[in-house]
Amino acid sequence: MSNVGFRIFTKIHRPSKELVDGFKGLPVANIADEMNRFSCMDARIKPLNSTPLLGPAFTVKARSADNLMFHKALEMAQPGDVIVVDVQGDIVNSITGDIMMTEARKKGIAGIVIDGAVRDSDSLRKMDMPIYAAGVTPKGPYKDGPGEINVPVCCGGLVVNPGDIVVGDGDGIVIINPNDAPVVLEKAKSKQAKEQAIFKAIEEGTRDKSWVDKELKVRGCEIIDDYYK
């Protein structure tokens, strides 16, 4: 009989390293634009440092204020994985600090995303491993369970499945289904190239902004050649 709510799945379908690495250096905003502005985590989930985030999701569903399953996930996750922890957004207690994060960094974990709180934030901000969280508090966790590992979780308002591609930068985090990733990757690369051309035109003073007036006209904006009275 399956012990729903207190169980661990040991295997996940990880996308190829080549596919994941293709997103390296692409802004999260550009990726999200090519997913019709969906699949972005809520703005509550903020980076504690400026290290870019990229890797397949290794998911943890934890009870509020408890990090027992998170500890187990640190044992199980592979180098390059991003551990995504669902604590239902609870920030009353932290569920990790600099000891666990040092352990994760030593193991080669690609990053940590927590829909919950952390502590030892001064140390975490200096780490070269990306860490995202919903809050910071000195109040520590318990280690009682229950919880689940490698099941679908909710983090930052998004469903994250084990093996989903997680990309993060200073703007936040976007989640990509590996089945959609090849198309999203090509579209995001194309958008990046278009933006680089725009920046070049701005520098050269040749950018065409005539589309603005066209849009205003189409949408019925009234332009009055006079002062407001």
N, C-alpha and C positions, 0 to 999 in steps of 0.2 A: 504494500500500500504506500502510495506516495505521500510524504509528509509535507504537504503544501504549506509554504511559508517558512519552512526550515529545511532547505535542501540545497545541494550543490551539484551543478552540471559541470563536468570536468572538461568537456570539449566545446569548441566554438569553430565556426567557419570563418577563418580569417581571409580577407582579400589578399591578392598577391602584393608583395612588397613593391613591385614595379608600379602597380596601379596606385597604391597609397602614396608613394614618393612623387608621383606625377603632380600632386597638389602642393608640393613644397614651394613656398614663395608666392603662392597665389593669395591675394587678399580675401579674407572671409566675405567681405561685402560683395566682391565680384562673383564669388561662387554662389552666394545667396541670390544675387540678381538673376543668375541663370537658372535658379530654381523657383522663379517667380516670387521671390522675397519670402518664401516659406523655409522651414527647417532650421530656423535660428533659435537658439536658446534665449530664454527671457533675459533681459538686461540685469536682473538680479545676480546672475552668475558672472562674477567679475574676476579678471586676472589679478594675481598678487604680484606678478613680476612680468617682465617683457619678453620672456622666452617663447618663441612660436610653438604651437601645439599641433601635432599631427600623429595619427596612428589609429589602429583598429580598437574598437571599444571592448573592454572587458568589464562586464557590468556587475554591480553589487546593489542589492536591495537590503537596506539596513533599517532596524528599528530606530526611532528617534532616540538620540543620546547614547547610542550603542555602536561600538566598532568591532565586535567580535568577528563578524563576517568580512569586514574590511581587512583585518589582520590575516585571515585565511586567504583572501584575494591576493595579498602581497606575496604570499608563498606560491600561489598558483600562476599568477600572470607571467607572461613571457616578456623578454626584452623587446621594446618597441610598442607594447600595448599601452593604451590609455585606460586607466581605471576610472570608470564612471560610477559614482555612488549616489544612490537615491535615498535621501533621508527625509523625504516629504517636505523639504524646504524648512525644516525645523532648525532654528539657530539659537535655541536656548542653551544647548551644550555643544561644544566642539566635538568632532569625532576623530580628529587627527592633529598632530603637531610636528615639531621638527624631528623627533626621533623616527617616527614612521616614514616621514618624507625623506629623511636621509637614507633609510633602508631602501625605499623605492628608487631613489636616485642611484644608489650603489648597484642595484639590480638591473638598471637599464630601462626602467619604466619610462615611457615617452611622455607621460603627463598624468595629472590627476584632476578630475572634475567632480565637485561635490555640491549637490543641492542641499546644503547644510553649512555648518560653520567649522572653522579651523581655529587653532591658536598658535602661539609662537610666530606671529605674523612677521615680526621684524626679521627673524631668521629665514622664513619662507620667501620673503621678498628678495633676499640676496641669493637664492638658489638659482642655478641654471637649468632647473627642471620646471616646466610650466605647471602652475597650480591655479585652479579656478575654484571659487567658492561663493556661496551666497552671503556669508557673513563671517565675522571674527568675534570670538569671545574667549576669555581665559578659563571658563568653566569646562571642566573635562568630561570625558565619556565614561560609560560603563561597558562591561564585557560579558553580557548575559545572553545575547541573541534575542529572538530568532533572527531570521533573514534568509536571503537566497543569493546565489551566485550564478551568473550567466543565464539570466532570464531577462525578458523585456523589462525595462525600468522607465520611470518618468523622471526626467532631469531638466530643469529649466523650462518646464511646460511642454517638452517633447518626449515622445516615446523613443527610447534608444535601445536597439537590439544588439546582442553580442555580435561583434564583427563589423558593425557600422563604422564608416570612416569618420573620424572626429578631426575637425580642423579649427584651430583657434588662433586669434591674434588680439591686439589691443581693443578691437571692436567687440569681441565676443566669440561665440562658437556656432559653427554650422555642422549639422549631421547629414551624412550622405549614405544612402543605401548603396551597397556595392554593386547591385544590379543596375543602378542608374549612373554610377560613377563614370564610366567611360564617356558617355554623352555629355555629362555635366563638365567633365574635365576639359573636353575639347571646346565647349562653349565658353567656359571661364577663361581659357587661354586666349581665345579670339577676342573676348571683351578686354582682357588685359592689353592686348596689342592695340586695340582701338583707343583705349585710354592713353596709352603712351603717345599715340599720334596726336591726340587732343592736347596733351601737355606740350608737345613740340610746337603745335600751332599757336598756343597761348604765348610761348616764349618768342615766337617769330611775329606775333601780332597779326596772324592770318586766320584766326578762328572765326568761322561763320556762325553768328548767333541769330540769323534772320528767322529761324524757326520759332523763336520766342513770340515775336509779333504775330506770326501766322497762327500760333496756338491761341493767343489772346483773342484774335479776330474770330476764329472758329468757335470759341467758347462764349462769345458775346460780350467781351469786356468793353465797357464804355471808356473812351479816352477823351478827356476834356482839356482843351488848350486854354486853361485859365487857372486862377488861384482858387483854393477852397474857400467858400464863403458861408 
